[in-house]
Amino acid sequence: MSPNVVVFLADDLGYDDLSCYGSVVHDTPNIDSLAKEGVRFTDCHSNGCRCSPTRAALLTGRYQQRSGVEGSRRPGMPADELTFAHLLRKAGYATGMFGKYHTGHIPIQSPRKMGFDIYRGNSGCMDHHSRFNRWGEVSWYHNETPVRDEEGYSTELITDYALDFMDRHRKEPFLLYVADWMVHFPWQGPDDPVDFEEGVNNSGAERKHGRAEDRKRAYREMVEAMDESVGRITSRLRELGLGEDTFLFLASDNGGHGLICDNTPLNGAKGSLLEGGHRIPAIAHWPGEIGEGLQTDETVLLSDLFPTILDIASIQRPADRHLDGHSLLPMLRGEDDLPAHLHFWRDNRQFAVRDGPWKLVVHKDGEGLFNLDDDLGEEQDLASEYPDHVAEMRSEFDSWCRDVDADGLASRAKLRPLVRRYEHLLPAHLDTAKWTWTFGYGADRSLTA
């Protein structure tokens, strides 16, 4: 039987929020065990510094700009985008997704249209207890149907669904995508009161982040509740005799939130293209198949997971589209290093380029060139000392923009009439008249103008 694949994606988990990454505040024994038995990444990055872009890149193996998803409040992916779930389902895998989707708002973009047999979870910023979002709307779904009266803490419910899925499909290969809602705001522990109620708009208010008086305590409880969820999943895999037949990958969708996380030694936080916005904890686990108790310093993006999963499942890569990701499997098995290549990030009017240890960051206030081997905190700007290197990296970025934006414009063109057709089904807080259909750039692509 083909190996199972489990992808566990945390939400807004900071680089040092796990004890195996140095946290002295959070106790995460279950995730630490995965790191001890598998491969821990020190230089893994989300493709975006916010939720939706990274999720699009992870699912498609392509920079999110190709599918038109650059910001979290954009219309999402077109219906004909290809995901790893599509390919695994075609190869005979049962496919299930539980948790936060956040790469589409209309029925034709639902997870079941993106390759998943079943979906249960949320679509955006949601109270962990009431499951209303911060605009007071229902944000909990079973496939495309809103669910109102299901009691429980979000991560516990998501894990319940995941366990049931594994139980039902234990005799066939399965893909399980657990997009946990932990540890996104509102910051609420398992026993904290409800913050968001139906019909109440908390957007922009302090309460959208949770009650301010004890956020650190609530955040610690959330990290540890997430660790318990991971432990329940790995325990069930062992109980079903599937531990050695399952590739498990755990990561975060972006860096930790600046109001709650200490991203030391990194500079920046979620929403920034400094390292704290996109350098993330990540662990790969597959007993007997990949390294055990190892650490890798290879630079990795979450878009690399798509070709990795295809290699694990012995599935041919699609011939009709370009994948930006590179398979991690040879590196995880100690057979070969990743090929040298540049990495790119773009978030509206800021961008970053990574070339080995060198990183160029450009934003509305200027630019900086950093050598991450010597300056992981991005405090010493070397741009004035290496102007030729800055110019070369800017030129590479311009070429990359022309490439991905050609695909992105086509994706937006396909999606625009569908959004207009289904506008009446969109959540009430989304005003399509205000949605930006461009990429946030002027005609000259100047980010500093």
LOMAR-942290 format. One record per residue (C-alpha): residue number from 1; chain; x, y, z. Coordinates in steps of 0.001 Angstrom, whole numbers, padded with zeros to 6 digits. Last residue first. Layout:
! residues N
<site NUM, 'A', <X, Y, Z>>
...
//
This chain:
! residues 449
<site 449, 'A', <007540, 055260, -005053>>
<site 448, 'A', <009412, 052561, -003158>>
<site 447, 'A', <007775, 049475, -004570>>
<site 446, 'A', <008077, 050516, -008203>>
<site 445, 'A', <006367, 048005, -010458>>
<site 444, 'A', <006505, 050554, -013315>>
<site 443, 'A', <002788, 050237, -014012>>
<site 442, 'A', <002036, 050584, -010288>>
<site 441, 'A', <001924, 047580, -008043>>
<site 440, 'A', <-000620, 046202, -005562>>
<site 439, 'A', <-001235, 043050, -007575>>
<site 438, 'A', <-004376, 044229, -009330>>
<site 437, 'A', <-007870, 042936, -008606>>
<site 436, 'A', <-008206, 044882, -005378>>
<site 435, 'A', <-011484, 044143, -003623>>
<site 434, 'A', <-013449, 047259, -002758>>
<site 433, 'A', <-016481, 046547, -004949>>
<site 432, 'A', <-016338, 042972, -003713>>
<site 431, 'A', <-017292, 044070, -000193>>
<site 430, 'A', <-016566, 041128, 002113>>
<site 429, 'A', <-018215, 041524, 005529>>
<site 428, 'A', <-021402, 039789, 004355>>
<site 427, 'A', <-019721, 036479, 003629>>
<site 426, 'A', <-020045, 035706, -000090>>
<site 425, 'A', <-023077, 033844, -001408>>
<site 424, 'A', <-024648, 036842, -003197>>
<site 423, 'A', <-021356, 037426, -005027>>
<site 422, 'A', <-021632, 034035, -006727>>
<site 421, 'A', <-021803, 035266, -010330>>
<site 420, 'A', <-019514, 038223, -009675>>
<site 419, 'A', <-016967, 035918, -008053>>
<site 418, 'A', <-017239, 033573, -011027>>
<site 417, 'A', <-016732, 036419, -013500>>
<site 416, 'A', <-013482, 037465, -011749>>
<site 415, 'A', <-011975, 033988, -011297>>
<site 414, 'A', <-010844, 033318, -014850>>
<site 413, 'A', <-009339, 036787, -015304>>
<site 412, 'A', <-007645, 036538, -011920>>
<site 411, 'A', <-005948, 033296, -012894>>
<site 410, 'A', <-004763, 034740, -016221>>
<site 409, 'A', <-003324, 037751, -014419>>
<site 408, 'A', <-001553, 035473, -011985>>
<site 407, 'A', <000055, 033322, -014671>>
<site 406, 'A', <001654, 036357, -016325>>
<site 405, 'A', <002340, 037709, -012851>>
<site 404, 'A', <004541, 034733, -011978>>
<site 403, 'A', <006990, 035214, -014864>>
<site 402, 'A', <007128, 038999, -015045>>
<site 401, 'A', <007575, 039169, -011296>>
<site 400, 'A', <010449, 036637, -011376>>
<site 399, 'A', <012270, 038738, -013961>>
<site 398, 'A', <011864, 041839, -011789>>
<site 397, 'A', <013131, 039914, -008756>>
<site 396, 'A', <016228, 038765, -010607>>
<site 395, 'A', <016935, 042401, -011557>>
<site 394, 'A', <016529, 043483, -007952>>
<site 393, 'A', <018966, 040752, -006915>>
<site 392, 'A', <021518, 041941, -009468>>
<site 391, 'A', <021159, 045585, -008411>>
<site 390, 'A', <021604, 044688, -004741>>
<site 389, 'A', <024680, 042601, -005566>>
<site 388, 'A', <026156, 045493, -007518>>
<site 387, 'A', <025469, 047888, -004627>>
<site 386, 'A', <027483, 045766, -002152>>
<site 385, 'A', <028810, 048099, 000542>>
<site 384, 'A', <025803, 050454, 000455>>
<site 383, 'A', <023409, 047509, 000784>>
<site 382, 'A', <025178, 046020, 003817>>
<site 381, 'A', <022451, 046714, 006387>>
<site 380, 'A', <023428, 045301, 009793>>
<site 379, 'A', <020360, 044476, 011920>>
<site 378, 'A', <018874, 041550, 010034>>
<site 377, 'A', <018512, 039404, 013207>>
<site 376, 'A', <020211, 036450, 011496>>
<site 375, 'A', <023341, 038551, 011008>>
<site 374, 'A', <026459, 036523, 010187>>
<site 373, 'A', <024950, 033658, 008212>>
<site 372, 'A', <021992, 035883, 007384>>
<site 371, 'A', <024066, 038312, 005328>>
<site 370, 'A', <021764, 041294, 004968>>
<site 369, 'A', <020848, 043813, 002292>>
<site 368, 'A', <018329, 046500, 003238>>
<site 367, 'A', <015809, 048616, 001375>>
<site 366, 'A', <013682, 051720, 001840>>
<site 365, 'A', <010676, 052935, 003797>>
<site 364, 'A', <008021, 051435, 001514>>
<site 363, 'A', <009651, 048017, 001602>>
<site 362, 'A', <012619, 046203, 000065>>
<site 361, 'A', <014433, 043265, 001714>>
<site 360, 'A', <017512, 041727, 000073>>
<site 359, 'A', <018819, 038504, 001599>>
<site 358, 'A', <022244, 036961, 001203>>
<site 357, 'A', <023076, 033640, 002867>>
<site 356, 'A', <022299, 031705, -000330>>
<site 355, 'A', <020406, 034103, -002587>>
<site 354, 'A', <017172, 035220, -000900>>
<site 353, 'A', <014979, 037944, -002400>>
<site 352, 'A', <012451, 040008, -000451>>
<site 351, 'A', <009438, 042144, -001358>>
<site 350, 'A', <007206, 044898, -000036>>
<site 349, 'A', <004322, 046775, -001621>>
<site 348, 'A', <001806, 043920, -001823>>
<site 347, 'A', <003496, 040971, -000146>>
<site 346, 'A', <006236, 039522, -002284>>
<site 345, 'A', <008660, 036756, -001355>>
<site 344, 'A', <011302, 035179, -003573>>
<site 343, 'A', <013821, 032338, -003265>>
<site 342, 'A', <016889, 031898, -005463>>
<site 341, 'A', <018257, 028508, -006458>>
<site 340, 'A', <020932, 025985, -005505>>
<site 339, 'A', <019674, 022435, -005989>>
<site 338, 'A', <018653, 020702, -002753>>
<site 337, 'A', <021279, 018381, -001337>>
<site 336, 'A', <021408, 014695, -002228>>
<site 335, 'A', <020949, 011195, -000795>>
<site 334, 'A', <020559, 011942, 002907>>
<site 333, 'A', <017008, 010608, 002944>>
<site 332, 'A', <015600, 014007, 003845>>
<site 331, 'A', <017678, 015581, 001046>>
<site 330, 'A', <016394, 013109, -001553>>
<site 329, 'A', <012808, 013652, -000279>>
<site 328, 'A', <012785, 017446, -000256>>
<site 327, 'A', <011262, 017748, -003728>>
<site 326, 'A', <011661, 021215, -005221>>
<site 325, 'A', <008852, 023780, -005429>>
<site 324, 'A', <008233, 026200, -008290>>
<site 323, 'A', <006078, 023756, -010220>>
<site 322, 'A', <005337, 024651, -013851>>
<site 321, 'A', <002090, 023433, -015340>>
<site 320, 'A', <000735, 021000, -017932>>
<site 319, 'A', <003109, 018095, -017329>>
<site 318, 'A', <001899, 017371, -013818>>
<site 317, 'A', <004522, 015549, -011725>>
<site 316, 'A', <004299, 011773, -011806>>
<site 315, 'A', <003082, 010098, -008630>>
<site 314, 'A', <005281, 007772, -006566>>
<site 313, 'A', <003387, 008653, -003331>>
<site 312, 'A', <006538, 009933, -001619>>
<site 311, 'A', <007642, 011664, -004823>>
<site 310, 'A', <004270, 013395, -005171>>
<site 309, 'A', <004426, 014469, -001529>>
<site 308, 'A', <007858, 016031, -002029>>
<site 307, 'A', <006675, 017769, -005210>>
<site 306, 'A', <003902, 019507, -003183>>
<site 305, 'A', <005974, 020118, -000025>>
<site 304, 'A', <008482, 022387, -001743>>
<site 303, 'A', <005845, 025142, -001806>>
<site 302, 'A', <006447, 025321, 001958>>
<site 301, 'A', <009829, 026885, 001256>>
<site 300, 'A', <013209, 025389, 002228>>
<site 299, 'A', <016713, 026756, 002844>>
<site 298, 'A', <018861, 023795, 003935>>
<site 297, 'A', <020031, 024019, 007562>>
<site 296, 'A', <018925, 020487, 008362>>
<site 295, 'A', <018703, 018919, 011805>>
<site 294, 'A', <018618, 015197, 012448>>
<site 293, 'A', <017063, 013020, 015120>>
<site 292, 'A', <016176, 010320, 012597>>
<site 291, 'A', <016743, 010753, 008865>>
<site 290, 'A', <014126, 009576, 006394>>
<site 289, 'A', <012497, 006235, 005577>>
<site 288, 'A', <012755, 004133, 008747>>
<site 287, 'A', <010324, 006310, 010652>>
<site 286, 'A', <008747, 009112, 008582>>
<site 285, 'A', <008758, 012497, 010336>>
<site 284, 'A', <009399, 015964, 008887>>
<site 283, 'A', <009515, 018997, 011206>>
<site 282, 'A', <009043, 022712, 010562>>
<site 281, 'A', <009360, 025857, 012702>>
<site 280, 'A', <008976, 029035, 010655>>
<site 279, 'A', <010969, 031808, 009007>>
<site 278, 'A', <008247, 033962, 007391>>
<site 277, 'A', <007483, 037133, 009343>>
<site 276, 'A', <010318, 036873, 011847>>
<site 275, 'A', <012801, 036773, 008975>>
<site 274, 'A', <011983, 040282, 007738>>
<site 273, 'A', <009236, 040172, 005155>>
<site 272, 'A', <006744, 041541, 007676>>
<site 271, 'A', <003042, 040672, 008015>>
<site 270, 'A', <003647, 038207, 010866>>
<site 269, 'A', <006713, 039298, 012840>>
<site 268, 'A', <009989, 041199, 012422>>
<site 267, 'A', <013559, 040545, 013555>>
<site 266, 'A', <014618, 037022, 014449>>
<site 265, 'A', <016560, 035947, 017532>>
<site 264, 'A', <013990, 036189, 019081>>
<site 263, 'A', <010467, 035856, 017665>>
<site 262, 'A', <008792, 036750, 020972>>
<site 261, 'A', <005163, 036312, 020117>>
<site 260, 'A', <002002, 038011, 021403>>
<site 259, 'A', <001439, 041372, 019735>>
<site 258, 'A', <003897, 040700, 016901>>
<site 257, 'A', <002017, 037645, 015639>>
<site 256, 'A', <004296, 034663, 015008>>
<site 255, 'A', <005714, 033888, 011595>>
<site 254, 'A', <003803, 032296, 008726>>
<site 253, 'A', <001725, 029213, 007859>>
<site 252, 'A', <003388, 027061, 010523>>
<site 251, 'A', <004930, 023605, 010040>>
<site 250, 'A', <004407, 019878, 010583>>
<site 249, 'A', <005072, 017152, 008007>>
<site 248, 'A', <004067, 013533, 008549>>
<site 247, 'A', <004953, 010664, 006201>>
<site 246, 'A', <002970, 007603, 007250>>
<site 245, 'A', <003681, 003883, 006852>>
<site 244, 'A', <005913, 003613, 009912>>
<site 243, 'A', <003211, 004956, 012231>>
<site 242, 'A', <000358, 003096, 010549>>
<site 241, 'A', <-000278, 000282, 013032>>
<site 240, 'A', <-003694, 001704, 013886>>
<site 239, 'A', <-002592, 002398, 017465>>
<site 238, 'A', <000583, 004046, 016148>>
<site 237, 'A', <-001382, 006385, 013878>>
<site 236, 'A', <-003758, 007079, 016767>>
<site 235, 'A', <-000862, 008144, 018978>>
<site 234, 'A', <000467, 010454, 016259>>
<site 233, 'A', <-002903, 012177, 015921>>
<site 232, 'A', <-003536, 012500, 019658>>
<site 231, 'A', <-000027, 013863, 020196>>
<site 230, 'A', <-000474, 016492, 017504>>
<site 229, 'A', <-003686, 017570, 019221>>
<site 228, 'A', <-001873, 017718, 022568>>
<site 227, 'A', <000729, 019989, 020978>>
<site 226, 'A', <-002061, 022279, 019773>>
<site 225, 'A', <-003395, 022427, 023328>>
<site 224, 'A', <000128, 023350, 024484>>
<site 223, 'A', <000347, 026229, 022039>>
<site 222, 'A', <-003162, 027349, 023019>>
<site 221, 'A', <-002435, 027193, 026759>>
<site 220, 'A', <000652, 029331, 026265>>
<site 219, 'A', <-001388, 031832, 024280>>
<site 218, 'A', <-004019, 032065, 027005>>
<site 217, 'A', <-001365, 032762, 029636>>
<site 216, 'A', <000264, 035384, 027432>>
<site 215, 'A', <-003102, 036987, 026685>>
<site 214, 'A', <-004127, 037623, 030276>>
<site 213, 'A', <-005584, 041111, 030603>>
<site 212, 'A', <-005977, 041760, 026886>>
<site 211, 'A', <-009077, 039673, 026267>>
<site 210, 'A', <-008927, 038215, 022789>>
<site 209, 'A', <-007333, 039594, 019634>>
<site 208, 'A', <-010629, 040763, 018114>>
<site 207, 'A', <-011397, 042230, 021541>>
<site 206, 'A', <-009212, 045252, 020857>>
<site 205, 'A', <-011759, 046431, 018296>>
<site 204, 'A', <-010967, 046613, 014594>>
<site 203, 'A', <-013422, 043876, 013753>>
<site 202, 'A', <-015576, 042958, 016736>>
<site 201, 'A', <-018869, 043218, 014855>>
<site 200, 'A', <-021619, 041453, 016809>>
<site 199, 'A', <-024316, 039582, 014822>>
<site 198, 'A', <-023426, 036202, 016278>>
<site 197, 'A', <-021039, 036342, 019206>>
<site 196, 'A', <-017271, 036717, 019311>>
<site 195, 'A', <-015346, 036634, 022616>>
<site 194, 'A', <-016520, 033392, 024258>>
<site 193, 'A', <-015108, 032622, 027701>>
<site 192, 'A', <-011767, 030916, 028447>>
<site 191, 'A', <-011548, 027241, 029426>>
<site 190, 'A', <-009617, 025892, 026429>>
<site 189, 'A', <-007399, 029000, 026229>>
<site 188, 'A', <-008324, 031973, 024102>>
<site 187, 'A', <-006128, 034239, 022003>>
<site 186, 'A', <-008506, 035628, 019400>>
<site 185, 'A', <-006201, 035200, 017574>>
<site 184, 'A', <-004388, 032455, 015668>>
<site 183, 'A', <-002608, 029680, 017564>>
<site 182, 'A', <-004113, 027237, 016679>>
<site 181, 'A', <-006767, 027025, 013952>>
<site 180, 'A', <-005252, 023716, 012822>>
<site 179, 'A', <-004928, 023047, 009107>>
<site 178, 'A', <-004951, 019249, 009364>>
<site 177, 'A', <-004478, 017842, 005856>>
<site 176, 'A', <-004889, 014052, 005846>>
<site 175, 'A', <-003988, 012195, 002665>>
<site 174, 'A', <-004959, 008549, 002802>>
<site 173, 'A', <-003814, 005142, 001605>>
<site 172, 'A', <-006390, 002411, 002221>>
<site 171, 'A', <-007100, 000134, 005194>>
<site 170, 'A', <-007011, 002939, 007796>>
<site 169, 'A', <-009605, 004981, 005925>>
<site 168, 'A', <-012424, 005104, 008474>>
<site 167, 'A', <-010144, 005293, 011500>>
<site 166, 'A', <-007968, 007953, 009867>>
<site 165, 'A', <-011014, 010125, 009113>>
<site 164, 'A', <-012363, 009705, 012640>>
<site 163, 'A', <-009025, 010796, 014055>>
<site 162, 'A', <-008940, 013886, 011820>>
<site 161, 'A', <-012502, 014875, 012752>>
<site 160, 'A', <-011689, 014604, 016460>>
<site 159, 'A', <-008530, 016651, 015833>>
<site 158, 'A', <-010535, 019499, 014311>>
<site 157, 'A', <-012942, 019313, 017252>>
<site 156, 'A', <-010122, 019500, 019807>>
<site 155, 'A', <-008461, 022378, 017946>>
<site 154, 'A', <-011713, 024351, 017882>>
<site 153, 'A', <-012800, 023926, 021510>>
<site 152, 'A', <-016213, 022294, 021789>>
<site 151, 'A', <-019898, 022652, 021010>>
<site 150, 'A', <-021454, 022190, 017580>>
<site 149, 'A', <-024521, 024388, 017232>>
<site 148, 'A', <-024103, 026492, 014124>>
<site 147, 'A', <-022729, 024538, 011161>>
<site 146, 'A', <-022521, 026203, 007719>>
<site 145, 'A', <-022829, 023727, 004804>>
<site 144, 'A', <-020175, 023685, 002045>>
<site 143, 'A', <-018270, 020629, 003394>>
<site 142, 'A', <-019182, 020700, 007060>>
<site 141, 'A', <-018508, 024327, 007886>>
<site 140, 'A', <-017697, 026728, 010721>>
<site 139, 'A', <-017482, 030509, 010209>>
<site 138, 'A', <-020976, 031746, 011118>>
<site 137, 'A', <-020922, 035543, 011010>>
<site 136, 'A', <-020395, 038035, 013880>>
<site 135, 'A', <-017832, 040152, 012027>>
<site 134, 'A', <-015053, 038726, 014206>>
<site 133, 'A', <-015957, 035224, 013109>>
<site 132, 'A', <-018489, 033003, 014847>>
<site 131, 'A', <-017091, 029657, 015947>>
<site 130, 'A', <-018419, 030068, 019538>>
<site 129, 'A', <-015406, 028492, 021259>>
<site 128, 'A', <-012282, 029217, 019210>>
<site 127, 'A', <-013742, 032508, 017973>>
<site 126, 'A', <-013060, 032758, 014250>>
<site 125, 'A', <-010830, 034656, 011842>>
<site 124, 'A', <-011182, 032745, 008591>>
<site 123, 'A', <-012852, 029933, 006675>>
<site 122, 'A', <-013394, 027311, 009327>>
<site 121, 'A', <-013472, 023545, 009584>>
<site 120, 'A', <-014801, 020310, 008149>>
<site 119, 'A', <-013924, 019093, 004681>>
<site 118, 'A', <-014424, 015761, 002954>>
<site 117, 'A', <-013313, 014206, -000319>>
<site 116, 'A', <-010603, 016831, -000835>>
<site 115, 'A', <-009336, 017702, -004315>>
<site 114, 'A', <-009777, 021465, -004602>>
<site 113, 'A', <-013491, 021406, -005380>>
<site 112, 'A', <-014055, 019661, -002038>>
<site 111, 'A', <-011912, 022354, -000400>>
<site 110, 'A', <-014409, 025003, -001577>>
<site 109, 'A', <-013539, 027314, -004469>>
<site 108, 'A', <-016717, 026657, -006520>>
<site 107, 'A', <-018754, 027322, -003395>>
<site 106, 'A', <-017429, 030913, -002977>>
<site 105, 'A', <-014959, 032266, -000426>>
<site 104, 'A', <-011528, 030961, -001367>>
<site 103, 'A', <-008041, 030306, -000025>>
<site 102, 'A', <-008855, 030471, 003689>>
<site 101, 'A', <-009033, 026720, 004455>>
<site 100, 'A', <-008743, 026524, 008247>>
<site 99, 'A', <-009369, 023180, 009893>>
<site 98, 'A', <-009954, 019650, 008600>>
<site 97, 'A', <-009086, 018395, 005133>>
<site 96, 'A', <-009600, 014834, 003956>>
<site 95, 'A', <-008377, 012838, 000981>>
<site 94, 'A', <-008774, 009088, 000415>>
<site 93, 'A', <-005948, 008131, -001919>>
<site 92, 'A', <-006522, 006232, -005162>>
<site 91, 'A', <-004035, 007927, -007506>>
<site 90, 'A', <-006691, 010431, -008651>>
<site 89, 'A', <-007161, 011371, -004998>>
<site 88, 'A', <-003415, 011910, -004683>>
<site 87, 'A', <-003349, 014170, -007737>>
<site 86, 'A', <-006288, 016331, -006722>>
<site 85, 'A', <-005027, 016580, -003119>>
<site 84, 'A', <-001651, 017834, -004383>>
<site 83, 'A', <-003525, 020812, -005754>>
<site 82, 'A', <-004310, 021931, -009326>>
<site 81, 'A', <-006001, 025308, -009853>>
<site 80, 'A', <-009138, 024929, -011990>>
<site 79, 'A', <-011475, 026628, -009523>>
<site 78, 'A', <-009484, 029839, -009352>>
<site 77, 'A', <-007679, 030571, -006082>>
<site 76, 'A', <-008744, 033237, -003588>>
<site 75, 'A', <-010706, 036487, -003836>>
<site 74, 'A', <-008130, 038559, -001909>>
<site 73, 'A', <-008331, 039514, 001791>>
<site 72, 'A', <-005283, 037474, 002851>>
<site 71, 'A', <-002969, 039087, 000315>>
<site 70, 'A', <-001080, 037572, -002617>>
<site 69, 'A', <-003414, 034981, -004071>>
<site 68, 'A', <-003642, 035279, -007869>>
<site 67, 'A', <-002894, 031628, -008648>>
<site 66, 'A', <000588, 032393, -009996>>
<site 65, 'A', <001136, 034903, -007170>>
<site 64, 'A', <000931, 032024, -004695>>
<site 63, 'A', <004318, 030725, -005826>>
<site 62, 'A', <003735, 027167, -006938>>
<site 61, 'A', <003576, 023803, -005184>>
<site 60, 'A', <-000224, 024037, -005409>>
<site 59, 'A', <-001463, 023310, -001876>>
<site 58, 'A', <001520, 024873, -000094>>
<site 57, 'A', <001520, 027960, -002295>>
<site 56, 'A', <-002199, 028610, -001726>>
<site 55, 'A', <-001836, 028119, 002019>>
<site 54, 'A', <001104, 030523, 002112>>
<site 53, 'A', <-000839, 033247, 000347>>
<site 52, 'A', <-003897, 032848, 002606>>
<site 51, 'A', <-002272, 033201, 006048>>
<site 50, 'A', <000217, 036053, 006012>>
<site 49, 'A', <004004, 036423, 005637>>
<site 48, 'A', <003955, 034442, 002424>>
<site 47, 'A', <005852, 031473, 001018>>
<site 46, 'A', <006399, 030154, 004556>>
<site 45, 'A', <010019, 029506, 005340>>
<site 44, 'A', <012251, 026679, 006573>>
<site 43, 'A', <015815, 027490, 007677>>
<site 42, 'A', <016211, 025557, 010955>>
<site 41, 'A', <014385, 022404, 009844>>
<site 40, 'A', <013997, 019458, 012222>>
<site 39, 'A', <014206, 015938, 010786>>
<site 38, 'A', <012647, 012917, 012479>>
<site 37, 'A', <012581, 010953, 015732>>
<site 36, 'A', <013731, 013772, 018023>>
<site 35, 'A', <011713, 016326, 016062>>
<site 34, 'A', <008587, 014180, 016287>>
<site 33, 'A', <009197, 013726, 020001>>
<site 32, 'A', <009477, 017507, 020445>>
<site 31, 'A', <006060, 017823, 018795>>
<site 30, 'A', <004593, 015556, 021455>>
<site 29, 'A', <006533, 017131, 024324>>
<site 28, 'A', <005464, 020751, 023658>>
<site 27, 'A', <005931, 022690, 026916>>
<site 26, 'A', <005814, 026423, 026239>>
<site 25, 'A', <007676, 029142, 028165>>
<site 24, 'A', <011300, 027975, 027840>>
<site 23, 'A', <011077, 027961, 024043>>
<site 22, 'A', <014254, 026768, 022339>>
<site 21, 'A', <013147, 025300, 019034>>
<site 20, 'A', <012389, 021880, 020566>>
<site 19, 'A', <010389, 023788, 023210>>
<site 18, 'A', <008105, 025149, 020522>>
<site 17, 'A', <007240, 028860, 020179>>
<site 16, 'A', <010703, 029731, 018815>>
<site 15, 'A', <009796, 030313, 015170>>
<site 14, 'A', <006338, 031679, 015939>>
<site 13, 'A', <003090, 029814, 015282>>
<site 12, 'A', <000719, 032054, 013295>>
<site 11, 'A', <-001545, 029127, 012287>>
<site 10, 'A', <-000286, 025542, 012561>>
<site 9, 'A', <-000234, 023304, 009493>>
<site 8, 'A', <-000246, 019533, 010044>>
<site 7, 'A', <000258, 017597, 006797>>
<site 6, 'A', <-000317, 013839, 007039>>
<site 5, 'A', <000570, 011582, 004104>>
<site 4, 'A', <-000075, 007841, 004005>>
<site 3, 'A', <002379, 005545, 002260>>
<site 2, 'A', <001202, 003509, -000762>>
<site 1, 'A', <000000, 000000, 000000>>
//
